[in-house]
Structure formats: C-alpha cells, structure tokens
Amino acid sequence: MALDNRKEALERVAFNMGMKYLPKDEWGQYRLLKDFRLFRRGRHRRITNLLIKRDESLELTLNVFDYRFVIGGGNHHRRIKQTVFFIESKKLGLPDFLMKPEKLFHKLGEYLGMQDIDFEAFPDFSNQYLLQGDDEDYIRSVLGKPDFLRFFTTEKNWSLEGSNYYLIFYRRKKILAPAEIQNFVEKGMKIFKILKVND
C-alpha cells in the first residue's frame, strides 16, 4: 500500500474508532518508550501514523502507531517495521518484562543458563514464548493469570513488553493493514483488562 493511501486509510480507521490521527509523533511518545527493548534497537528510529485516544473512565491513553528503525550499515542495512499497540494507564502496575516468541536458539540458550520463566501448568505457553525480567516472583504473580496464559497459548508470535504503567504489544517486523487495526486494538485491550489492577 502506498504511503499516502495508508495515511488516508488510517485516518478513516481513526475516525471510525473515535481516535485522533497524527501523521508523526507530535506528542513525544518516543520519550515514554525509549527504555523498552524494541525502542533501543538500531538507529534512525521513527514513529509515524499514530492513532491516539484518551479514556478518562479507564484512566488510560491508548496509542497505535507504525514504528521503524534501521539495523546494519552501508549496503547491508535493513529497515525493520512493525505496528505497535501502546497503552499508558495507572491501572497497570507491571514488572519490567519482555515476552517474545521462543526460537530454537532460545531453547539452546536455556541450557547455557539464559533466563526463561516457564509455567508448568501451561506447557504450550512456555514452549511458545520466552519470558524474561529481573523480578521473577513479581512477573509470575502478574503474568501467571490463567486468562493471560490461555490467551497467548492461542495467540502465537506476539511480543509484549511492560514496565509500571506502560505496556506495548506488537508482532515483530509486521506492519498491520488498516483493516486489521480494530482487531489489533481489541486484542491489546483484552490484554490490558487481564493485567490491570483490580479496583
């Protein structure tokens, strides 16, 4: 899809979902995200095509945007792009964690002592995802909810990062079509509702 066509399609999606569309990061979202692993990789980092909504009743700000960065150099550089769901809410109290699809080299790394937090009662989740973070007990108490583990047993190949009031959700190297955005937001909101602190 051409850039202008994508912009126009996303403007329509934003309007239909009651969200505000911004072509670039005018609100300084990158400053909030720079500590996440995704946003520390590569160079020429850029956020575009933001869809933003503030929900006072849930005390949250919801963002969906395209994010790209460059790795490598010279004739061997690659531009990595993905669509990211980012939620900021004081109803979250998350440990610092990274969850991503588990690959064969991760399984080999485990034998060499690399951290991977597993849940014995959910072996499919544990086989599909690498989960890491400094405070394992806190991570287990927050992410060890059956609804969360069942959700990601069914939903494969996603990446999730959390820290305190911030949560990001994305599929690595995957830019979503405008027609996929509403479903993506619904998935992100389901994760938020599972993880938010009970009132």
C-alpha positions in Angstrom: 0.0 0.0 0.0 1.4 3.4 -1.0 2.2 5.7 1.9 -0.5 8.3 1.0 -3.1 5.6 0.7 -2.1 4.1 4.1 -2.3 7.5 5.7 -5.8 8.1 4.3 -7.0 4.6 5.3 -5.6 5.1 8.8 -7.3 8.5 9.1 -10.6 6.7 8.3 -9.9 3.9 10.8 -9.1 6.5 13.5 -12.3 8.4 12.8 -14.4 5.2 12.8 -12.8 4.2 16.2 -13.2 7.6 17.8 -9.4 8.1 17.8 -7.3 11.1 16.8 -4.9 10.6 13.8 -1.4 12.2 13.7 1.0 11.6 10.8 4.1 11.9 13.1 5.0 11.8 16.8 3.9 15.3 17.8 3.1 14.3 21.4 6.6 12.9 22.1 5.6 9.3 22.6 9.1 8.1 21.9 10.3 9.7 25.2 7.9 7.4 27.1 9.1 4.3 25.2 12.8 4.7 25.0 13.5 2.2 27.8 11.7 -0.6 26.1 13.9 -3.2 24.3 12.2 -2.6 21.0 13.0 1.2 21.1 16.6 0.7 21.9 17.5 -1.3 18.8 19.1 0.2 15.7 19.2 3.8 14.5 17.0 6.2 12.6 14.1 5.3 14.9 10.8 6.8 13.8 7.2 6.7 14.9 4.5 7.6 12.3 0.8 7.1 11.7 -0.4 7.5 15.3 -3.9 6.7 16.4 -4.5 8.1 19.9 -7.4 8.0 22.3 -7.7 9.1 25.9 -10.3 7.3 28.1 -10.9 9.2 31.3 -13.1 6.4 32.8 -10.4 3.8 32.4 -7.6 6.4 33.2 -5.7 5.4 30.1 -4.1 6.7 26.9 -4.2 4.3 24.0 -1.8 4.6 21.1 -1.4 2.6 17.9 1.4 3.5 15.5 3.9 2.4 12.9 7.5 2.2 14.2 10.6 1.7 12.1 14.3 1.6 12.7 17.4 0.6 10.7 20.0 -2.1 11.6 23.3 -2.8 9.8 25.2 -0.4 7.7 26.3 0.5 4.2 24.9 -1.8 1.6 23.9 -4.3 4.3 21.3 -2.3 6.2 17.8 -3.3 6.8 14.7 -1.3 7.7 12.6 -3.0 10.4 8.9 -2.0 10.6 6.0 -3.0 12.8 2.7 -1.7 14.1 2.7 -1.2 17.9 -0.1 -1.0 20.5 1.0 1.1 23.4 -1.1 1.8 26.5 -0.4 4.0 29.4 -2.6 3.6 32.5 -2.3 4.0 36.2 -4.5 0.9 36.4 -1.4 -1.1 35.4 1.3 -1.9 37.9 3.6 -4.1 35.8 7.0 -5.6 36.5 9.7 -4.9 33.9 9.5 -7.8 31.5 10.0 -8.9 27.9 7.9 -11.7 26.3 8.6 -12.8 22.7 8.2 -15.9 20.5 10.6 -18.6 21.6 13.0 -19.8 18.9 15.3 -22.8 18.8 18.4 -20.8 19.7 16.5 -19.5 22.8 15.9 -23.2 23.9 19.6 -23.8 23.4 20.4 -20.7 25.4 18.3 -22.1 28.3 20.7 -25.0 28.6 23.5 -22.4 28.9 21.7 -20.6 31.7 19.7 -18.0 29.8 16.6 -17.0 31.7 13.2 -18.2 30.6 10.3 -18.0 33.0 8.0 -21.0 32.4 4.6 -22.0 33.9 4.4 -25.8 34.4 0.6 -25.8 34.2 0.7 -24.1 30.8 3.4 -26.0 28.8 2.1 -24.8 25.4 2.6 -21.2 26.5 6.0 -22.0 27.9 7.1 -23.7 24.7 5.9 -20.8 22.5 7.2 -17.8 24.5 10.4 -16.6 26.0 9.7 -14.6 29.1 12.4 -12.6 30.9 12.7 -10.0 33.6 14.6 -9.2 36.8 11.9 -9.8 39.4 10.7 -13.4 38.6 8.3 -13.6 41.6 6.6 -10.4 40.6 6.4 -11.4 36.9 4.8 -14.8 38.0 2.3 -13.0 40.2 1.2 -10.6 37.4 1.5 -12.7 34.3 0.7 -16.0 35.7 -3.0 -15.5 35.5 -4.8 -18.3 33.7 -6.6 -15.9 31.4 -3.3 -14.3 30.3 -1.6 -17.7 29.7 -4.6 -19.1 27.8 -4.8 -16.0 25.6 -1.2 -16.3 24.5 -1.4 -20.1 24.2 -3.9 -19.4 21.4 -2.4 -16.2 20.1 1.1 -17.0 18.7 4.1 -15.0 17.6 3.4 -11.8 19.5 5.8 -9.7 21.5 4.9 -7.9 24.8 6.9 -5.6 27.0 5.8 -4.0 30.2 7.1 -1.6 32.8 5.0 0.0 35.6 2.2 2.0 33.9 3.3 1.2 30.3 2.5 -1.8 28.1 3.4 -2.4 24.4 2.2 -5.2 22.2 3.3 -6.0 18.6 4.2 -8.6 16.1 7.9 -8.2 15.2 8.6 -7.0 11.6 4.8 -6.8 10.9 3.1 -3.7 9.7 -0.7 -4.3 10.0 -3.1 -3.3 7.2 -5.6 -0.6 8.2 -8.3 -3.2 8.1 -6.5 -5.2 10.8 -6.2 -2.3 13.3 -9.5 -2.6 15.1 -9.0 -6.3 15.8 -5.4 -5.5 17.0 -6.8 -2.8 19.4 -9.4 -5.3 20.7 -6.6 -7.8 21.4 -4.5 -5.2 23.1 -7.4 -4.0 25.3 -8.2 -7.6 26.2 -4.6 -8.0 27.5 -4.9 -4.7 29.4 -8.1 -5.8 31.1 -6.5 -9.1 32.2 -3.4 -7.3 33.6 -4.9 -4.2 35.1 -5.1 -3.9 38.9 -8.5 -4.8 40.2 -10.5 -1.8 41.5 
